[in-house]
């Protein structure tokens, strides 16, 4: 006695399954490619504006100091061969830290230009120049400021820290 099984001919052939798998993989590759291309392009635009400007924006350490009698930090920023939109300044000590952006027209109740008034309009240094700012560390509750960092803002993008002044000295030694 022989048993004959009727084969189910309604299944999907191996060729069609292979074609579907290849199409799915190609679709996933296209999605990943589109996302990564956009992401990389955005990152390159941001880093491109900062590229080549390392060392062009510096803290003038000769005129950067802490005035303990007035609880003020004097920060001197020099810009060499670069065009900047602004500069991010960070003042810190063990008691705390504060960062602020100096862009054209910005003003803060705790920052002034040397010889200026707190709250007045500030501007970043222009190409091949420098500006000295006074930061009221007492108003920021930073009673032991000893580190200043700056990061340029170029074409609207904040770059990495370009210079740091550690263990800033007492301003009375400048006189």
C-alpha positions in Angstrom: 0.0 0.0 0.0 1.4 3.3 -1.1 0.6 6.6 0.5 0.6 9.5 -1.7 0.8 12.9 -0.1 -0.6 15.7 -2.1 2.0 18.5 -2.1 0.9 21.9 -1.1 1.8 24.1 -4.1 0.6 27.3 -2.4 4.0 28.0 -0.6 6.4 30.8 -1.6 9.3 29.8 -3.7 12.8 30.3 -2.5 13.5 32.7 -5.4 10.7 35.1 -4.3 11.8 34.9 -0.7 15.4 35.8 -1.7 14.1 38.8 -3.8 12.0 40.1 -0.9 15.0 39.8 1.5 17.3 41.6 -0.9 14.7 44.4 -1.3 14.3 44.7 2.5 18.0 44.9 3.0 18.4 47.5 0.3 15.6 49.6 1.8 17.3 49.5 5.2 20.6 50.5 3.7 18.9 53.5 1.9 17.4 54.6 5.2 20.6 54.3 7.2 22.5 56.1 4.4 20.1 59.0 4.2 20.2 59.5 8.0 24.0 59.2 8.3 24.7 61.5 5.4 22.5 64.2 6.8 24.1 63.8 10.3 27.6 63.9 9.0 26.9 66.9 6.8 25.5 68.9 9.7 28.6 68.0 11.9 31.0 69.0 9.1 29.3 72.4 8.7 29.6 73.0 12.5 33.3 71.9 12.7 34.1 73.6 9.4 33.4 77.1 10.8 35.8 76.4 13.7 38.5 74.7 11.7 41.7 76.6 11.3 41.0 79.0 14.1 42.7 77.2 16.9 45.1 79.6 18.7 43.5 82.6 17.1 41.3 83.4 20.1 43.3 83.5 23.3 43.3 84.7 26.9 45.9 87.4 27.4 47.2 85.9 30.6 49.3 89.0 31.4 46.1 91.0 32.0 43.8 88.2 33.3 43.7 88.2 37.1 41.5 88.1 40.3 41.0 91.3 42.3 40.3 89.9 45.8 39.7 93.4 47.3 36.7 94.0 44.9 35.8 90.4 44.3 36.2 90.9 40.5 37.9 88.8 37.8 39.6 90.7 35.0 39.6 88.7 31.7 41.5 89.9 28.7 40.6 88.3 25.4 42.7 88.6 22.3 41.6 87.8 18.7 44.2 87.4 16.1 43.5 86.5 12.5 39.8 85.4 12.9 36.3 86.8 12.5 34.2 85.8 15.5 30.5 86.4 16.3 31.2 86.2 20.0 33.0 84.4 22.8 31.8 82.1 25.6 33.6 82.9 28.8 33.6 80.6 31.8 34.8 81.7 35.3 35.2 79.1 38.0 36.6 78.3 41.3 35.9 75.8 44.1 32.9 77.8 45.2 31.2 77.5 41.7 31.3 78.5 38.1 29.4 80.7 35.6 29.5 80.9 31.9 28.2 83.7 29.7 28.3 84.7 26.0 29.7 88.0 24.9 28.1 88.8 21.5 27.4 92.2 19.9 24.9 94.0 22.1 24.8 91.5 25.0 24.7 92.9 28.5 24.9 91.4 32.0 24.5 93.0 35.4 27.8 91.3 36.4 30.1 92.0 33.4 31.6 95.3 32.1 34.4 96.4 29.8 37.5 97.7 31.6 36.6 101.3 32.5 32.9 100.7 31.8 29.7 100.2 33.8 28.0 97.0 34.7 25.0 96.3 32.5 26.3 98.3 29.5 26.2 96.8 26.0 29.2 94.5 25.3 30.9 93.6 22.1 33.4 90.8 21.4 36.9 91.7 20.2 37.3 92.4 16.5 39.9 90.8 14.3 43.5 91.6 15.4 42.4 93.3 18.7 41.7 92.6 22.3 39.2 93.6 25.0 39.4 93.3 28.7 36.3 92.5 30.6 35.6 92.8 34.4 33.4 90.1 35.9 31.8 90.7 39.3 32.6 87.3 40.9 30.9 88.3 44.1 27.6 88.8 42.4 28.0 85.3 41.0 28.9 83.8 44.4 32.3 82.8 43.1 34.6 83.8 46.0 37.7 82.0 44.9 37.8 82.4 41.1 41.0 80.8 39.7 40.2 79.4 36.3 39.0 81.2 33.1 38.1 79.4 29.9 37.0 80.9 26.5 35.4 79.3 23.5 34.8 81.3 20.3 31.5 81.5 18.5 32.0 81.5 14.8 29.3 81.6 12.2 26.8 80.9 14.9 28.5 77.8 16.1 30.2 77.4 19.5 33.7 76.0 19.0 35.7 74.0 21.6 37.5 75.8 24.3 40.4 77.7 22.7 42.3 78.8 25.8 42.4 78.3 29.6 44.0 80.4 32.3 44.6 78.3 35.4 45.7 79.7 38.8 45.1 83.3 37.8 47.1 85.7 39.8 46.1 88.6 42.0 45.5 91.9 40.1 47.4 93.8 42.7 50.6 92.3 41.3 49.9 94.0 37.9 50.2 97.5 39.4 
